[in-house]
Amino acid sequence: MIRIPSEIKNWAFSGGKIINTTAKGIFYMDTNVENYMEFYVKNSPISGIESIDKTHFVYVTPQGIEVFDTASKTAKLVIAKVFNKNEYNNLQIKYIAK
């Protein structure tokens, strides 16, 4: 059994993984609840999180759009644009491969 350490904010299913955000960061796991990984991110996601490929996620933060690399455990701001955080964040992002 996995115990999530803080309140879950957003759930997503993308790229065969369950991806979630908490007050402290991002976590993901396989659909059979294996390979649980959790990462701290400086800019908290305010949108759903989409899988780009096996090691990258994309999401919106108040500072802009970030891509998180699970291999290096780092996030990179790829588009700087202010997004307002509000009580009901229903902002969604979708990734369409070329």
C-alpha positions in Angstrom: 0.0 0.0 0.0 1.3 3.5 -0.9 0.6 6.4 1.4 0.6 9.8 -0.3 2.2 12.3 2.1 0.1 15.3 1.3 -3.2 16.3 -0.2 -3.8 15.3 -3.8 -4.7 18.3 -6.0 -5.0 16.9 -9.6 -5.2 13.4 -11.1 -4.4 12.5 -14.7 -4.0 9.4 -16.7 -1.5 9.9 -19.5 1.1 7.8 -21.3 0.0 4.7 -19.4 0.8 6.3 -16.0 -1.3 7.8 -13.2 0.1 11.3 -12.7 -0.8 13.4 -9.7 0.1 16.7 -8.1 0.2 17.4 -4.4 1.1 20.6 -2.4 4.8 19.4 -2.5 5.3 18.2 -6.1 4.5 15.6 -8.7 4.1 11.8 -8.3 3.4 9.1 -10.8 2.9 5.4 -10.9 1.9 2.6 -13.2 -1.7 1.6 -13.3 -1.0 -1.5 -11.3 0.3 0.8 -8.5 3.9 -0.1 -9.1 7.0 2.1 -9.8 5.8 4.9 -7.6 8.0 8.0 -8.0 7.6 11.4 -6.3 9.4 14.6 -7.1 9.5 18.1 -5.6 8.9 20.9 -8.1 9.6 24.6 -7.4 6.6 25.9 -9.5 3.5 24.0 -8.5 1.4 22.8 -11.5 -2.0 24.5 -11.8 -3.2 22.3 -14.8 -3.5 18.7 -15.6 -0.1 17.0 -16.4 0.4 15.3 -19.8 3.1 12.8 -20.7 5.2 13.8 -23.6 7.2 10.6 -23.8 8.6 8.0 -21.4 10.6 10.5 -19.3 8.9 13.9 -19.8 5.7 15.6 -18.5 4.3 19.0 -19.5 2.1 21.2 -17.3 1.1 24.8 -16.7 2.4 26.8 -13.6 1.7 30.4 -12.6 5.0 31.3 -14.3 4.3 29.5 -17.6 4.5 26.1 -19.3 7.1 23.7 -17.9 8.5 20.4 -19.0 9.6 18.0 -16.2 12.3 15.4 -17.0 11.9 12.3 -14.7 15.4 11.1 -15.6 17.2 14.2 -14.4 14.5 15.1 -11.9 14.4 18.7 -13.2 11.8 21.1 -14.5 12.4 23.6 -17.3 10.3 26.6 -18.1 9.7 26.3 -21.9 7.2 29.1 -22.4 7.2 32.1 -20.0 3.6 33.4 -19.6 1.7 34.4 -16.5 -1.3 32.2 -15.7 -3.5 33.2 -12.8 -4.1 30.7 -10.1 -7.6 30.6 -8.8 -9.8 28.7 -6.4 -11.0 26.3 -9.1 -8.1 25.5 -11.4 -9.6 23.7 -14.3 -6.8 24.6 -16.7 -5.9 21.8 -19.0 -2.9 21.3 -21.3 -2.7 18.7 -24.2 0.3 17.5 -25.9 0.1 16.6 -29.6 3.1 14.8 -31.0 4.5 15.9 -34.4 
